[in-house]
């Protein structure tokens, strides 16, 4: 308990350092929450499709120019 009181007194004596420390921790917690939310949505709980065997991927290929990728034009 005396260590906590000493830490609190030290932080109150230097408000600039306290502000920087609190903001750094807040930004770290916010970034961690955002990254975990994205990871959780995309990797841990991906979307389920009603009929996954009917999913289709459009792929374009042009051997003349060496194009082989997911690039499709609107008319095509």
ZIRA-V675768 format. One record per residue. N is the residue number from 1. RES is the residue in one small letter. PHI is phi in radians with two decimals (999 if undefined). D_LAST is the distance of its C-alpha to the last C-alpha in whole Angstrom. Layout:
BEGIN
N/RES/PHI/D_LAST, N/RES/PHI/D_LAST
END
This chain:
BEGIN
1/x/999/72, 2/x/-1.10/74, 3/x/-1.16/71, 4/x/-1.16/68, 5/x/-1.14/71, 6/x/-1.12/71, 7/x/-1.11/67, 8/x/-1.12/67, 9/x/-1.12/70, 10/x/-1.12/68, 11/x/-1.21/65, 12/x/-1.25/67, 13/x/-1.29/69, 14/x/-2.19/66, 15/x/-1.16/63, 16/x/-1.14/61, 17/x/-1.11/60, 18/x/-1.08/60, 19/x/-1.09/57, 20/x/-1.12/55, 21/x/-1.13/56, 22/x/-1.16/55, 23/x/-1.14/52, 24/x/-1.10/51, 25/x/-1.14/51, 26/x/-1.11/49, 27/x/-1.14/46, 28/x/-1.09/46, 29/x/-1.15/46, 30/x/-1.11/43, 31/x/-1.14/41, 32/x/-1.11/42, 33/x/-1.12/41, 34/x/-1.13/38, 35/x/-1.16/37, 36/x/-1.17/38, 37/x/-1.08/37, 38/x/-1.13/33, 39/x/-1.08/34, 40/x/-1.10/36, 41/x/-1.24/32, 42/x/-1.49/30, 43/x/-1.86/32, 44/x/-1.35/35, 45/x/-2.29/34, 46/x/-1.17/30, 47/x/-1.17/28, 48/x/-1.79/28, 49/x/-1.83/26, 50/x/-1.08/27, 51/x/-2.29/25, 52/x/-1.15/24, 53/x/-1.30/24, 54/x/-1.84/21, 55/x/-1.26/19, 56/x/-2.24/16, 57/x/-2.09/14, 58/x/-1.57/10, 59/x/-2.38/11, 60/x/-1.95/10, 61/x/-2.53/12, 62/x/-2.45/13, 63/x/-1.17/17, 64/x/-1.09/17, 65/x/-1.93/17, 66/x/1.29/18, 67/x/-1.63/15, 68/x/-2.59/15, 69/x/-2.97/14, 70/x/-1.45/12, 71/x/-1.86/10, 72/x/-2.21/7, 73/x/-1.50/5, 74/x/-1.05/5, 75/x/-1.16/4, 76/x/-1.24/0
END
